[in-house]
Amino acid sequence: MTVMEQRGAYRPTPPPAWQPRTDPAPLLPDAEPHRVLGTEAAAGADPALLLRLHAELVKGRRYNAQATALTKQGRLAVYPSSTGQEACEIAAALVLAERDWLFPSYRDTLAVIARGVDPVEALTLLRGDWHTGYDPREHRVAPLSTPLATQLPHAVGLAHAARLQGDDVVALAMVGDGGTSEGDFHEALNFAAVWQAPVVFLVQNNGFAISVPLAKQTAAPSLAHKAVGYGMPGRLVDGNDAVAVHEVLADAVRHARAGGGPTLVEALTYRVDAHTNADDATRYRGDDEVETWRRHDPIALLEEELTRRGLLTEDAVRGAREDAEAMAADLRARMNEDARLDPMDLFAHVYAEPTPQLREQRDLLRAELAAEAEAETAPTTGTGRTTGTAASTEGPR
Amino acid sequence: MTTVAAKPATMAQALTRALRDAMADDPAVHVLGEDVGTLGGVFRITDGLAAEFGEDRCADTPLAEAGILGAAVGMAMYGLRPVVEMQFDAFAYPAFEQLASHVAKMRNRTRGTLPLPLTIRIPYGGGIGGVEHHSDSSEAYYMATPGLHVVTPATVADAYGLLRAAIASDDPVVFLEPKRLYWSKDSWNPERPSPVEPIGRAVVRRSGRSATLLTYGPSVAVCMEAAEAARAEGWDLEVVDLRSLVPFDDETVCASVRRTGRAVVVHEAHAFGGPGGEIAARVTERCFHHLEAPVLRVAGFDVPYPPPMLERHHLPGVDRILDAVGRLQWEAES
């Protein structure tokens, strides 16, 4: 006799009826990435917006080239170029209102300067004179984040805090494809959805996390598909189509501002340059692939449309180019000045009030600097040794 | 003016009162964490706050420590003063990247333009029979991270005063709550709570002449007991409660050690690479010529926190402290 037979009249209690919390269908991204340029919809695009995007893209491309050149001259320790990704960078900055906040990753310098940050201040992190060269509050731009995805929960917290205080502020947080594997990405999206925080997450899927291709990064159908698991809409967009990225992000920002909660946007793009100047991209990808993407260049795509509509006048081209050159010349000139550093800054901003321990160390450095200065003015005297020590030891009794 | 007599109160009650008073005084103070709302926290420290101030001010969050602390960073960036609860010491580790890479550094990396006035409450330490991952003493990790303040109360009055000071601080404070002292009682007047002292002062809990016990948090009570027991041996021990590990009160500590000439550091955390090494080094650097014996450490063993049935062998107890004090005398006499 089997166990089931012994139980005879046993009837399992039916489980309570299960209902999905949210209808997943509207959250799923469309099968095809959203595109405007090269489609009939492009005809409806605002000419002023097209020209603005074009001028900013040209300037962004020039900035990438100039900053890359500055690394070769040793003026920057490193520069993670966003060449090929300018459409995402510029659209991210342009869709935000002044009161909104941008949370960039280390590759997003272009979005930062498009937000109004001084191009030199945006590079101090990479030049090495200070970690964040600009005042985040002034521009409502968080510091460029080097750890991956860790800035995303900050965006959620800030947007949530703003909403609690009745401010209709939106936070736009940028992350790369590699960053979507981090725990903080998951936690940020989950918090944002649960809190219905006014946040837009922009994933720039540029194909590689340094050298690791997307196929080794995720098994998801797309990164935008991840949204449904959190209960927020996922949108897929051609990241090289500036008009499409602008449209999708502007939509997501409006949705967030209206109280609709967060959106995850995946922009399909490509990192044409290497990860940084320290990277040899030929080890992990072929020239053919890079060429294919070069032919899908965000500036060229936009220029095709501008030409078709007769908007790409000589004046417009010349204007954009001259603006870009002027910006590059100014950047070059100012970056070629040596940074003026105050070593005492080491202690200035660790705490609101330096601890007694920091005050001792500050005194030590001050004494060292004074000895250095003395040695410079009177090079023949003394040994250059300083008298202070970090831990003021007691003398003999 | 009516005077309300001091009555016995627990450290848990004082902490709750501190949170409540801070929230009542400043609408920017927000409490968030797992279970802090409806349940009032697993230790009930946030009991009643959601009811009094609403679920926006005392918010149950998804179960994700990095997310909790990361969101608190953003909230502080927007002008709030978040108080985060990490449910248990070892559950705070997922948030360590946020703590080390952002919380501790934000003021510094933005040249003072983005200070983070946030408090991270972490129940820590053993002695309550908790299962694995519920009894770690993780203070050395926080002490080793510049940009954080690290404080821990040992008395009911300090629990209130230190937590108010932590929340009032414009810098991030890791507030370590010795969970085995949550239910310890003390005479305390909730109507006239102790003033909010600036963070960074140690206090002499018991004065003595023979040697100084340098300790904090859960070990203070053990050291007080040891000091009483030591009287039978003819030793008159001074007990210094550090209260603040960062900043460190060299002045009070060194004044005591110079008086007594002998010092033992007592804590539950591991000895190797633990807080005691730093403290002993500081004392030796500053008081070498006053010392009659090496600075000794009585600490937890260098083992992962043991299972509850073995924890009494791991935790520094009165006998182990007295043995160390005995060795100080022996060193002096040899």
Interface residues (C-beta under 8 A of the other chain):
Chain A: W130 H131 T132 D135 P136 R137 E138 A142 P143 P147 T150 Q151 L152 P153 H154 A155 V156 G157 L158 A159 H160 A161 A162 L164 Q165 V169 A171 G183 D184 H186 E187 A188 N190 F191 V194 D345 A348 H349 V350 Y351 A352 T355 P356 Q357 A391 S392 T393 E394 G395 P396 R397
Chain B: H30 D56 T61 P62 A64 A66 G67 L69 G70 A71 A72 V73 G74 M75 A76 M77 Y78 G79 L80 P82 P94 E97 Q98 S101 H102 K105 M106 R107 N108 R109 T110 R111 G112 T113 L114 P115 P146 G147 H149 S169 D170 D171 G200 V246 P247 F248 D249 D250 E251 R282 E285 R286 C287 F288 H289 H290
